[in-house]
Amino acid sequence: SRLADFHANCQASFQSLTSCPGDNYQACLGSYTGLIGFDMTPNYVDASTTSITISPWCSCKGSGNLEEECEKFLRDFTENPC
C-alpha cells in the first residue's frame, strides 16, 4: 500500500545525514507524493514563516484507548525530519 511505502521510505533515521533511510531523500519524497489522492493525503496545516507543519486532516480526539497509537501515527508526518 502507499502508506506502507511511505513508512518504509520515510521512517526517521537519526543515523543518516538526511534523517531518511539510507539517506535516500528522493525515495521518501516519491512515497510522500504517492499519498496524494489517498485517504490519508497530508496537507499543510500551518505554513507560517517560522515553520511548516504537514499533517493529515484529522485529529486523535475521540480515538479512545487508541489515542496513543493515533498520536504516534500523526507524528510520522508532523515530526518527521526526513
Secondary structure as UniProt FT lines:
FT   HELIX           2..10
FT   TURN            14..15
FT   HELIX           21..23
FT   HELIX           25..34
FT   TURN            35..37
FT   TURN            39..40
FT   STRAND          42..47
FT   STRAND          52..56
FT   TURN            61..62
FT   HELIX           64..66
FT   HELIX           67..78
//
